[in-house]
């Protein structure tokens, strides 16, 4: 079981690294329900973020993770998976 949780800061860094999209973490926190599409992240970019997280934590994320529509939905799913280890 992993004791850390993915934060908006880390998500913003991953968005830049894996999807090539620069977003201010404070803006993500202010509008966690903004669709990824309006932030410039497409499904391929989200898939890259999922892959990076799986490599980083050694945990397979749910197959729906790359279909999340918002940062809030994504963080909830990822953090739940990290907490339970599945």
C-alpha positions in Angstrom: 0.0 0.0 0.0 1.3 3.5 -0.9 1.0 6.2 1.7 1.3 9.2 -0.6 -1.5 10.9 -2.6 -1.3 12.6 -5.9 -1.6 16.3 -5.5 -2.6 19.1 -7.9 1.0 20.2 -8.0 2.2 16.7 -9.1 -0.7 16.5 -11.6 0.3 19.8 -13.1 3.9 18.6 -13.4 2.8 15.4 -15.0 0.6 17.2 -17.4 3.6 19.2 -18.6 6.0 16.2 -18.7 3.7 13.5 -20.2 1.2 15.6 -22.2 3.2 18.7 -23.0 0.6 21.0 -21.4 1.6 23.7 -19.0 -1.1 24.4 -16.3 -0.7 26.3 -13.1 -1.4 23.9 -10.1 -3.3 26.7 -8.4 -5.6 27.0 -11.3 -6.3 23.3 -11.2 -7.1 23.6 -7.5 -9.4 26.5 -8.2 -11.3 24.7 -10.9 -10.9 21.0 -10.3 -14.0 20.2 -12.4 -12.7 21.9 -15.5 -12.7 19.4 -18.3 -9.2 18.1 -19.3 -10.2 19.0 -22.9 -10.4 22.7 -22.0 -7.0 22.5 -20.3 -5.5 21.1 -23.5 -5.1 17.5 -22.4 -6.5 14.9 -24.8 -6.9 11.2 -24.2 -3.4 10.4 -25.4 -2.0 12.9 -23.0 -3.9 11.4 -20.1 -2.8 8.0 -21.1 0.8 9.2 -20.9 0.1 10.6 -17.4 -1.4 7.2 -16.4 1.6 5.4 -17.7 4.0 7.6 -15.8 2.1 7.1 -12.6 2.1 3.3 -13.1 5.8 3.3 -13.6 6.4 5.6 -10.7 4.3 3.7 -8.1 4.4 0.2 -9.5 0.7 0.0 -9.3 -1.7 -0.7 -12.2 -4.3 2.0 -12.3 -7.9 1.2 -13.2 -8.5 1.0 -16.9 -11.0 3.9 -16.6 -8.3 6.3 -15.4 -7.5 7.6 -18.9 -11.2 8.2 -19.5 -11.5 10.7 -16.6 -13.0 14.0 -17.7 -11.7 16.3 -15.0 -8.7 16.7 -12.6 -10.9 16.1 -9.6 -12.2 12.9 -11.0 -8.7 11.8 -12.0 -7.2 12.6 -8.6 -10.0 10.7 -6.8 -9.6 7.6 -8.9 -5.8 7.6 -8.7 -5.6 8.3 -5.0 -8.1 5.6 -4.3 -6.1 3.1 -6.4 -2.8 4.2 -4.7 -4.4 3.8 -1.2 -5.8 0.3 -1.9 -2.9 -0.9 -4.1 -5.3 -1.9 -7.0 
